[in-house]
Amino acid sequence: MSMYLLVMSGFFALVSGRKHTLNMLLSLEFIMLGMIVGMISMFAEIETESYFILYFLTFAACEGALGLSIVVALIRTHGSDFFYNFNVLEC
């Protein structure tokens, strides 16, 4: 039950019109956290090896680091992480 609550609140935060890129990345990490909790409970239920969780956790950490580096690059080039100021044709 908590997995669905985490994932749905992350999706709601993502689509609710956030203005800053960092807030959007945090909501994506919240969704990943919900998926990790769901996988842990699923693998505990079927009592199997759970090495896939470590791979998924590594992927989530790399995705978070990449997202933060993109935010730093955006702040250095554009001056802020305000999402609506970015123009696709400008970049």
CORMOJO-V956116 format. One record per backbone hydrogen bond with DSSP energy under -1.0 kcal/mol. CO is the residue of the C=O (numbers start at 1). NH is the residue of the N-H. E is the energy in kcal/mol with one decimal. If there is no record, write none. Layout:
# CORMOJO-V956116
CO&NH&E ; CO&NH&E
This chain:
# CORMOJO-V956116
1&5&-1.7 ; 2&6&-2.5 ; 3&7&-2.6 ; 4&8&-2.5 ; 5&9&-2.1 ; 6&10&-1.9 ; 7&11&-2.4 ; 8&12&-2.5 ; 9&13&-2.2 ; 10&14&-1.8 ; 11&15&-2.3 ; 19&83&-4.0 ; 20&24&-1.5 ; 21&25&-2.3 ; 22&26&-2.1 ; 23&27&-1.9 ; 24&28&-1.8 ; 25&29&-2.1 ; 26&30&-1.8 ; 27&31&-1.8 ; 28&32&-2.1 ; 29&33&-2.2 ; 30&34&-1.9 ; 31&35&-2.1 ; 32&36&-2.2 ; 33&37&-2.3 ; 34&38&-2.1 ; 35&39&-2.3 ; 36&40&-2.4 ; 37&41&-2.2 ; 38&42&-2.2 ; 39&43&-2.8 ; 40&44&-1.8 ; 41&45&-1.6 ; 42&46&-1.8 ; 43&48&-1.3 ; 51&55&-1.5 ; 52&56&-2.5 ; 53&57&-2.6 ; 54&58&-2.1 ; 55&59&-2.4 ; 56&60&-2.2 ; 57&61&-2.1 ; 58&62&-2.3 ; 59&63&-2.2 ; 60&64&-2.0 ; 61&65&-2.1 ; 62&66&-2.3 ; 63&67&-2.2 ; 64&68&-2.2 ; 65&69&-2.0 ; 66&70&-1.9 ; 67&71&-2.1 ; 68&72&-2.3 ; 69&73&-2.1 ; 70&74&-2.4 ; 71&75&-2.4 ; 72&76&-2.1 ; 73&77&-2.0 ; 74&78&-3.0 ; 75&79&-1.4 ; 81&21&-2.4 ; 82&85&-1.2 ; 83&86&-1.1 ; 87&91&-1.2
